[in-house]
Amino acid sequence: MKKVQLIELGILAVALVCGFQFFQEFISFFVTILFFFGTGTEGSIPRIAISSLVSITVYLLSFLLLISKSNWIATHFQKKNEVDDVVSVKIRGKELLYIILVSICLFVIIAELPGILIYLYETIKIRINTKAHYNDSMSHDLSTIDFISSCLKLLMVLIVLYYVEKLAGFFARKQKNDDALIETKK
């Protein structure tokens, strides 16, 4: 397997995550709109709609760009003077589990961080506009609960990332033969 092919596979994996997030955001947006019109409740539907549409657009454009230009991006990331050597890849169970754990953690960080940043921005904007004091009691509305949930997920993921090598070693099965699960030869 050539180096550029390995880079391209990584880019395609990121593209698939973006495509998954696009569908997830689209379904969430659709359900929110249906709920809003179905219940007739008052709320900030334009704010939700705009942030969801921006997320949907970013994920869709990322997906389409990464899928269509993956080869170009891969050759761009490869060093200019470097020859495209054939690389032998040998991944054992522990390394594969390590890769999967890191990928899941990075996915959760990418998914949760925008919500945290938007909540912090909105909170700061509200506090500045209302000239509220810092020690005012926090409201327990849905956005605050989502923010706390996202922060806990982020904290848990950061702890897992810190101990990922030990976790992969702990959960990987000890086998007598240490054959590779994925292997390509030169």
C-alpha positions as CSV (number, residue, x, y, z in Angstrom):
1,M,0.0,0.0,0.0
2,K,1.4,3.4,-1.0
3,K,1.7,6.3,1.5
4,V,-0.7,8.4,-0.5
5,Q,-3.3,5.6,-0.4
6,L,-3.0,5.5,3.4
7,I,-3.5,9.3,3.6
8,E,-6.4,9.1,1.2
9,L,-8.1,6.4,3.3
10,G,-7.8,8.6,6.3
11,I,-9.4,11.5,4.4
12,L,-12.2,9.2,3.3
13,A,-12.8,8.2,6.9
14,V,-13.1,11.8,7.9
15,A,-15.5,12.4,5.0
16,L,-17.7,9.5,6.1
17,V,-17.9,11.0,9.6
18,C,-18.9,14.4,8.0
19,G,-21.6,12.6,6.0
20,F,-22.9,10.9,9.1
21,Q,-23.0,14.2,11.0
22,F,-24.8,15.8,8.0
23,F,-27.6,13.2,8.2
24,Q,-27.8,13.4,12.0
25,E,-28.1,17.2,11.9
26,F,-30.6,17.1,9.0
27,I,-32.9,14.7,10.9
28,S,-32.5,16.7,14.1
29,F,-33.4,19.9,12.2
30,F,-36.4,18.2,10.6
31,V,-37.7,16.9,14.0
32,T,-37.2,20.3,15.6
33,I,-39.2,22.0,12.9
34,L,-42.0,19.4,13.1
35,F,-42.1,19.7,16.8
36,F,-42.2,23.5,16.7
37,F,-45.0,23.6,14.2
38,G,-46.8,20.6,15.6
39,T,-47.0,21.9,19.2
40,G,-47.4,25.6,18.4
41,T,-45.0,26.5,21.2
42,E,-43.2,29.8,21.3
43,G,-39.5,29.7,21.1
44,S,-36.4,30.8,19.3
45,I,-36.9,28.7,16.2
46,P,-35.0,31.1,13.9
47,R,-31.9,30.8,16.1
48,I,-32.2,27.0,16.1
49,A,-32.9,26.9,12.4
50,I,-30.0,29.1,11.5
51,S,-27.5,27.2,13.6
52,S,-28.8,23.9,12.3
53,L,-28.7,25.1,8.7
54,V,-25.1,26.3,9.2
55,S,-24.1,22.9,10.6
56,I,-25.9,21.1,7.9
57,T,-24.2,23.2,5.2
58,V,-20.7,22.8,6.7
59,Y,-21.0,19.0,7.1
60,L,-22.5,18.6,3.6
61,L,-19.8,20.8,2.0
62,S,-17.1,19.0,4.0
63,F,-18.4,15.6,2.9
64,L,-18.7,16.5,-0.8
65,L,-15.3,18.3,-0.8
66,L,-13.4,15.5,0.9
67,I,-15.0,12.7,-1.2
68,S,-14.4,14.5,-4.5
69,K,-10.9,15.9,-3.7
70,S,-9.5,13.1,-1.5
71,N,-6.8,12.1,-4.0
72,W,-5.7,15.7,-4.5
73,I,-5.7,16.4,-0.8
74,A,-3.7,13.3,-0.1
75,T,-1.0,14.1,-2.7
76,H,-0.9,17.7,-1.3
77,F,-0.2,16.4,2.3
78,Q,2.5,14.1,1.0
79,K,5.9,15.8,1.2
80,K,7.0,17.3,-2.2
81,N,10.4,15.6,-2.3
82,E,9.3,12.3,-0.9
83,V,9.0,9.3,-3.1
84,D,5.7,7.5,-2.9
85,D,7.1,4.3,-1.3
86,V,5.1,1.2,-0.7
87,V,4.5,0.9,3.0
88,S,3.9,-2.4,4.8
89,V,1.1,-2.0,7.4
90,K,0.8,-4.5,10.2
91,I,-1.9,-3.8,12.8
92,R,-2.4,-6.1,15.7
93,G,-5.5,-6.2,17.9
94,K,-4.1,-3.8,20.5
95,E,-3.2,-1.2,17.9
96,L,-6.5,-1.6,16.1
97,L,-8.4,-1.0,19.4
98,Y,-6.1,2.0,20.1
99,I,-7.0,3.4,16.7
100,I,-10.7,2.8,17.2
101,L,-10.7,4.4,20.7
102,V,-8.9,7.5,19.5
103,S,-11.2,7.8,16.5
104,I,-14.3,7.6,18.7
105,C,-12.9,10.1,21.1
106,L,-12.0,12.6,18.3
107,F,-15.5,12.1,16.9
108,V,-17.1,12.9,20.2
109,I,-14.9,16.0,20.6
110,I,-15.8,17.2,17.2
111,A,-19.5,16.6,17.8
112,E,-19.7,18.2,21.3
113,L,-17.3,21.2,21.1
114,P,-19.5,23.4,18.8
115,G,-22.5,23.1,21.2
116,I,-20.3,24.0,24.1
117,L,-18.9,27.0,22.3
118,I,-22.3,28.2,21.1
119,Y,-23.7,27.9,24.6
120,L,-20.8,29.9,26.1
121,Y,-21.2,32.6,23.4
122,E,-24.9,32.9,24.0
123,T,-24.4,33.0,27.8
124,I,-21.8,35.7,27.5
125,K,-24.0,37.7,25.1
126,I,-27.0,37.5,27.4
127,R,-25.0,38.5,30.4
128,I,-23.5,41.4,28.7
129,N,-26.8,42.6,27.3
130,T,-28.7,42.3,30.5
131,K,-25.8,43.5,32.7
132,A,-26.4,40.5,35.0
133,H,-24.0,39.7,37.7
134,Y,-21.9,36.6,37.5
135,N,-23.3,35.0,40.6
136,D,-26.9,35.1,39.4
137,S,-28.5,31.7,39.6
138,M,-28.3,29.6,36.5
139,S,-31.5,28.6,34.8
140,H,-32.2,24.9,34.3
141,D,-33.5,25.1,30.8
142,L,-32.8,22.6,28.1
143,S,-29.8,24.4,26.8
144,T,-28.1,24.4,30.2
145,I,-28.8,20.7,30.6
146,D,-27.4,20.0,27.2
147,F,-24.3,22.2,28.0
148,I,-23.7,20.2,31.2
149,S,-24.1,16.9,29.4
150,S,-21.7,18.0,26.6
151,C,-19.1,19.1,29.2
152,L,-19.4,15.8,31.0
153,K,-19.0,13.9,27.7
154,L,-16.0,16.1,26.8
155,L,-14.4,15.5,30.2
156,M,-14.9,11.8,30.0
157,V,-13.4,11.6,26.5
158,L,-10.4,13.6,27.6
159,I,-9.8,11.2,30.4
160,V,-10.2,8.2,28.0
161,L,-7.7,9.9,25.6
162,Y,-5.2,10.3,28.4
163,Y,-5.4,6.6,29.3
164,V,-6.1,5.3,25.8
165,E,-2.9,3.2,25.5
166,K,-3.5,1.5,28.9
167,L,-7.2,0.9,28.1
168,A,-6.3,-0.6,24.7
169,G,-3.8,-2.9,26.4
170,F,-6.3,-3.8,29.1
171,F,-9.2,-4.6,26.7
172,A,-7.1,-6.3,24.0
173,R,-7.2,-10.1,24.3
174,K,-4.0,-11.7,25.1
175,Q,-3.3,-14.3,22.4
176,K,-0.5,-16.9,22.1
177,N,0.1,-16.0,18.5
178,D,0.5,-12.3,18.0
179,D,-0.6,-12.3,14.3
180,A,-1.6,-9.1,12.7
181,L,-5.3,-8.5,12.1
182,I,-4.6,-6.2,9.1
183,E,-1.4,-6.7,7.1
184,T,-0.2,-5.4,3.7
185,K,3.2,-6.4,2.3
186,K,5.6,-4.5,0.2
